[in-house]
């Protein structure tokens, strides 16, 4: 009788059946503890490594930890890893790499049993997910209402001092919510000094990461992958102090309105990041901005900034969490307070320029009265300064935009536009990006104007859907204007037929 070692036929005998039952019992006991213990037990049974890979989160569980990258790569390219055993499990992929001495049948049995137990754990988690999601939404509402102490006490994180907010929108939002929930595995207990809350409000997904002032970027990476996979647009704001959660919430919405399919996640500090403001002379710029904004409180300035960044009152209302009527009323009040027509495109561009201005340096306000005291003669008695004339939004101070650096910037931005495109773009901007009234003033069809605007966007290489971009283009057109850019000067030949010059 020859002995050739263990064969696959032995797996069907009593010993093989008992061995499989023992393996199933071990996996079941591990599954009652946690998903990490289950993956660790599977790796032990196949004498190799095991990874649960998620398409968004990457490696959810890995034993050993060094095998995480190999497991994710195997899940993404299974044909390149034929030695690995893979099974779909709870929306992810279970990857096992058994030792060469382990029979293939045993590795398949371990993989199948582990995947089934992961599915059971996932179904149990799904049963509790609805209640947990409602709790998360409630906590986000409490943060927005200013009840930060109550929320931090509930979360048990005394070091939770700052928040980073993400606001996502898109067609596939419910599925994206579940995928992100599974990838983040949110818990109300602080993990690594951070707690992630997420909930759907008013047709969007709000993610709030509470931490102690340092954002490690983990949630940002997950949101970026999720946005690409599910075609979402997202804005983020923070880190900000926890008490400024409403500000972060509205800033994230304003940033989302600047997102595009080419740039799906936009941070709030990048919205309105201007190529123009660094070119302006600092001292007169900050003095003018300070004079213009003197009547406004910080709350007024934030309202105007969100309105100018989003480009419309309904969008600003959605970002601020108030009604559109409230925004209209407040802007009417600010119109009277500033003494300017905030419906004028030039005034809006100047106001956004003022809101972007850097804080004045100490001593700038009275720098003209500063004298050197190195001489022997006593200093002159101080003379009370004349009250400054209030700055106006309708016009800018001399020497602010009429510098060589600004002219070079403006020519580089809008130079080379054909006459009909320049006239059409200027008219469209004066009408606050509304195509119908601009087309009526130009006496062209809306489709014709839309085509011209597409050509403008391609020539300028700018996103014309961004309100802050439109404001800068408006200023560049004014800085390079040699004529009135009058719609009456639009080249045409007979009726409404346009003729290129």
VOMARRO-558236 format. One record per residue (C-alpha): residue in one letter; y, x, z. Coordinates in pm, whole numbers, padded with zeros to 5 digits, always signed. Layout:
<pts>
AYXZ/...
</pts>
This chain:
<pts>
X+00000+00000+00000/X+00324+00160-00113/X+00651+00142+00076/X+00963+00146-00139/X+01217+00037+00125/X+01398-00290+00173/X+01412-00522-00127/X+01603-00841-00198/X+01279-01036-00153/X+01282-00961+00219/X+01610-01152+00253/X+01421-01473+00186/X+01161-01409+00457/X+01178-01505+00825/X+01345-01179+00919/X+01613-01219+00652/X+01680-01580+00754/X+01711-01481+01118/X+01946-01197+01022/X+02168-01439+00829/X+02173-01685+01121/X+02278-01406+01355/X+02556-01308+01116/X+02675-01668+01090/X+02676-01703+01470/X+02883-01388+01508/X+03133-01507+01248/X+03157-01849+01411/X+03230-01701+01754/X+03497-01477+01600/X+03654-01772+01416/X+03705-01955+01745/X+03928-01670+01862/X+04158-01597+01566/X+04169-01524+01197/X+04214-01153+01268/X+03895-01147+01476/X+03710-01327+01198/X+03814-01068+00938/X+03726-00786+01177/X+03378-00933+01235/X+03322-00969+00860/X+03413-00604+00808/X+03170-00504+01083/X+02884-00706+00932/X+02921-00545+00589/X+02988-00201+00742/X+03296-00163+00525/X+03638-00321+00510/X+03770-00678+00477/X+04113-00807+00377/X+04260-01157+00350/X+04523-01119+00076/X+04798-01375+00018/X+04991-01374-00315/X+05322-01402-00128/X+05269-01233+00206/X+05035-00959+00087/X+04769-00864+00342/X+04748-01138+00604/X+04463-00973+00797/X+04306-00636+00730/X+04026-00437+00896/X+04091-00150+00903/X+04468-00162+00857/X+04453+00122+00605/X+04253-00102+00368/X+04538-00353+00326/X+04675-00201+00006/X+04329-00173-00151/X+04253-00535-00065/X+04578-00667-00213/X+04526-00463-00531/X+04166-00584-00562/X+04277-00947-00525/X+04542-00898-00795/X+04309-00715-01036/X+03947-00814-00957/X+03804-00661-01275/X+03921-00319-01166/X+03721-00349-00841/X+03373-00475-00937/X+03223-00334-00616/X+03427-00577-00405/X+03309-00927-00315/X+03586-01187-00341/X+03611-01551-00237/X+03906-01793-00241/X+03991-01893+00114/X+04268-02121+00247/X+04511-02050-00035/X+04445-01675-00019/X+04171-01438-00137/X+03906-01284+00088/X+03807-00935-00028/X+03504-00755+00117/X+03393-00402+00036/X+03044-00346+00173/X+02878-00015+00244/X+02628+00102-00022/X+02337+00050+00219/X+02418-00320+00271/X+02216-00552+00042/X+02433-00746-00204/X+02283-01074-00087/X+02391-01007+00271/X+02747-00919+00160/X+02765-01243-00042/X+02640-01443+00257/X+02902-01288+00487/X+03178-01348+00231/X+03078-01712+00173/X+03051-01790+00544/X+03379-01616+00628/X+03562-01801+00348/X+03422-02135+00470/X+03536-02065+00826/X+03882-01965+00699/X+03899-02298+00515/X+03813-02483+00838/X+04082-02292+01025/X+04326-02368+00745/X+04249-02741+00754/X+04297-02746+01130/X+04629-02567+01090/X+04731-02817+00820/X+04666-03105+01059/X+04911-02956+01307/X+05157-02831+01044/X+05345-03159+01003/X+05426-03184+01372/X+05522-02818+01388/X+05747-02849+01083/X+05928-03144+01241/X+05979-02940+01556/X+06122-02652+01354/X+06361-02888+01174/X+06478-03028+01509/X+06546-02680+01645/X+06748-02591+01333/X+06956-02908+01379/X+07020-02813+01741/X+07137-02468+01635/X+07374-02621+01382/X+07507-02853+01653/X+07585-02556+01874/X+07306-02592+02131/X+07209-02225+02114/X+07124-02190+02483/X+06879-02481+02470/X+06708-02338+02161/X+06674-01985+02298/X+06542-02125+02626/X+06282-02326+02433/X+06182-02019+02234/X+06168-01800+02543/X+06350-01514+02374/X+06628-01380+02594/X+06711-01112+02336/X+06754-01356+02048/X+07124-01298+01985/X+07165-01307+01605/X+07048-01517+01313/X+06990-01466+00941/X+06989-01789+00737/X+06829-01858+00399/X+06884-02179+00201/X+06651-02241-00095/X+06650-02512-00360/X+06425-02590-00654/X+06185-02842-00806/X+05871-02701-00643/X+06020-02699-00292/X+05738-02882-00101/X+05473-02644-00229/X+05698-02346-00167/X+05752-02465+00190/X+05379-02472+00260/X+05325-02134+00094/X+05605-01971+00294/X+05480-02136+00613/X+05135-01988+00558/X+05279-01649+00468/X+05516-01629+00766/X+05273-01793+01014/X+05571-01904+01227/X+05534-01930+01601/X+05778-02046+01865/X+05686-01743+02076/X+05892-01431+01993/X+05697-01183+01784/X+05842-00833+01761/X+06165-00970+01913/X+06208-01224+01630/X+06135-01593+01574/X+06138-01762+01232/X+06228-02131+01203/X+06198-02321+00877/X+06250-02683+00782/X+06352-02905+00492/X+06692-03072+00517/X+06870-03275+00251/X+06645-03162-00032/X+06648-02791+00047/X+06450-02544+00254/X+06634-02379+00543/X+06488-02063+00697/X+06652-01922+01011/X+06530-01590+01148/X+06642-01535+01507/X+06643-01173+01623/X+06832-00928+01840/X+07077-00807+01576/X+06850-00602+01353/X+06691-00766+01048/X+06380-00577+00935/X+06383-00742+00591/X+06037-00899+00619/X+06157-01256+00561/X+06383-01141+00278/X+06087-00985+00098/X+05883-01304+00140/X+06171-01525+00021/X+06222-01299-00282/X+05856-01325-00385/X+05852-01699-00318/X+06166-01754-00527/X+06019-01569-00823/X+05681-01741-00800/X+05812-02097-00756/X+06138-02063-00954/X+06371-02124-00659/X+06734-02025-00608/X+06831-01890-00265/X+07134-01775-00071/X+07130-01578+00251/X+07389-01506+00519/X+07374-01282+00819/X+07293-01130+01050/X+07557-01319+01245/X+07583-01398+01617/X+07373-01700+01708/X+07682-01900+01799/X+07798-01866+01436/X+07490-02042+01298/X+07703-02315+01126/X+07904-02044+00949/X+07591-01865+00834/X+07446-02198+00719/X+07745-02283+00500/X+07784-01927+00369/X+07418-01925+00260/X+07476-02244+00061/X+07784-02096-00103/X+07584-01789-00198/X+07305-02002-00345/X+07549-02153-00595/X+07592-01802-00740/X+07218-01746-00784/X+07070-01740-01134/X+06717-01701-01277/X+06798-01333-01324/X+06912-01297-00962/X+06740-01561-00755/X+06842-01444-00406/X+07212-01379-00347/X+07354-01257-00014/X+07676-01417+00106/X+07857-01086+00129/X+07793-01034-00244/X+07955-01365-00340/X+08299-01287-00463/X+08235-00914-00436/X+08531-00825-00649/X+08583-00545-00896/X+08953-00623-00882/X+09042-00605-00512/X+08959-00232-00473/X+09210-00160-00750/X+09503-00329-00576/X+09753-00125-00370/X+09634-00178-00015/X+09959-00208+00182/X+10142-00469-00031/X+09816-00654-00092/X+09732-00695+00277/X+10092-00782+00369/X+10107-01052+00104/X+09768-01195+00204/X+09864-01196+00570/X+10187-01381+00492/X+10010-01637+00271/X+09733-01707+00522/X+09955-01710+00832/X+09962-02095+00856/X+09581-02115+00840/X+09334-02102+01126/X+08997-01924+01082/X+08833-02265+01035/X+09082-02347+00757/X+09014-02016+00586/X+08639-02066+00604/X+08668-02414+00452/X+08880-02284+00165/X+08650-01988+00107/X+08341-02209+00085/X+08524-02451-00146/X+08644-02174-00377/X+08304-02004-00381/X+08107-02320-00456/X+08358-02443-00712/X+08369-02813-00617/X+08436-03038-00322/X+08092-03209-00325/X+07917-02872-00322/X+08145-02748-00045/X+08068-03063+00153/X+07695-03005+00115/X+07735-02644+00225/X+07946-02736+00527/X+07733-03033+00628/X+08018-03285+00607/X+08103-03565+00368/X+08286-03505+00041/X+08564-03735+00163/X+08616-03514+00468/X+08651-03207+00247/X+08899-03385+00021/X+09108-03494+00320/X+09113-03146+00472/X+09209-02984+00142/X+09494-03235+00101/X+09615-03137+00448/X+09591-02768+00359/X+09783-02833+00037/X+10075-02960+00245/X+10034-02677+00495/X+10042-02407+00227/X+10306-02580+00018/X+10111-02516-00302/X+09918-02716-00558/X+09557-02622-00484/X+09443-02803-00798/X+09613-02538-01012/X+09371-02274-01144/X+09616-01988-01091/X+09687-02094-00733/X+09314-02109-00663/X+09263-01760-00807/X+09551-01623-00598/X+09418-01795-00286/X+09073-01648-00334/X+09240-01310-00380/X+09421-01356-00048/X+09105-01461+00133/X+08929-01149+00003/X+09199-00913+00128/X+09098-00651+00383/X+09233-00675+00735/X+09570-00501+00773/X+09556-00159+00929/X+09735-00114+01264/X+10102-00040+01212/X+10117-00153+00849/X+10353-00438+00923/X+10626-00214+01055/X+10546+00100+00859/X+10886+00082+00686/X+11061+00110+01024/X+10856+00408+01140/X+11057+00728+01164/X+10962+01087+01231/X+11070+01208+01573/X+11033+01579+01508/X+11413+01637+01496/X+11644+01697+01791/X+11867+01395+01739/X+11778+01089+01944/X+11615+00802+01759/X+11832+00517+01639/X+11814+00199+01843/X+11561-00043+01703/X+11700-00296+01463/X+11533-00638+01467/X+11373-00693+01127/X+11491-00975+00908/X+11251-01267+00903/X+11032-01220+00597/X+11045-01474+00321/X+10728-01679+00314/X+10492-01562+00042/X+10400-01809-00229/X+10064-01867-00392/X+10214-01955-00728/X+10312-01594-00795/X+10207-01250-00679/X+10439-00977-00551/X+10572-00728-00804/X+10351-00425-00843/X+10030-00595-00735/X+09864-00679-01068/X+10092-00493-01308/X+09944-00148-01246/X+09766+00073-01494/X+09437+00045-01305/X+09447-00335-01311/X+09539-00345-01680/X+09250-00112-01761/X+09013-00336-01563/X+09142-00652-01733/X+09115-00505-02084/X+08764-00386-02007/X+08667-00736-01894/X+08823-00969-02153/X+08931-00728-02424/X+08778-00786-02765/X+08753-01164-02735/X+08829-01333-03064/X+09145-01548-03058/X+08962-01881-03065/X+08727-01773-02784/X+09014-01649-02569/X+09214-01971-02615/X+08910-02189-02547/X+08810-01989-02239/X+09161-01999-02092/X+09183-02375-02149/X+08840-02432-01994/X+08935-02229-01686/X+09259-02425-01644/X+09045-02740-01632/X+08824-02589-01358/X+08520-02542-01585/X+08513-02907-01697/X+08409-02918-02059/X+08515-03273-02154/X+08891-03250-02071/X+08909-02896-02212/X+08747-03006-02539/X+08989-03300-02558/X+09291-03069-02521/X+09150-02827-02777/X+09067-03114-03016/X+08711-02991-03069/X+08375-03143-02991/X+08216-03071-02654/X+07917-02913-02828/X+08149-02677-03015/X+08321-02575-02693/X+07987-02525-02518/X+07880-02292-02798/X+08202-02093-02770/X+08158-02061-02393/X+07807-01926-02448/X+07953-01662-02679/X+08215-01579-02413/X+07949-01536-02146/X+07750-01304-02373/X+08060-01100-02463/X+08181-01073-02102/X+07830-01023-01958/X+07930-01248-01668/X+07786-01564-01512/X+08046-01830-01594/X+07871-02073-01358/X+07998-01863-01066/X+08334-01993-00946/X+08442-01653-00814/X+08365-01492-01150/X+08575-01756-01323/X+08868-01683-01091/X+08866-01314-01180/X+08838-01389-01552/X+09140-01619-01519/X+09342-01335-01362/X+09223-01091-01629/X+09332-01328-01906/X+09676-01358-01745/X+09705-00980-01708/X+09624-00919-02077/X+09808-01217-02222/X+10044-01142-02509/X+10109-01507-02594/X+10078-01844-02424/X+09708-01890-02517/X+09816-02237-02625/X+09548-02475-02759/X+09797-02564-03031/X+09757-02209-03164/X+09382-02249-03208/X+09300-02139-03566/X+09172-02431-03769/X+09152-02552-04129/X+09196-02921-04193/X+09119-03180-03927/X+08897-03035-03655/X+08730-02769-03864/X+08765-02424-03714/X+08832-02123-03940/X+08759-01774-03813/X+09041-01526-03871/
</pts>
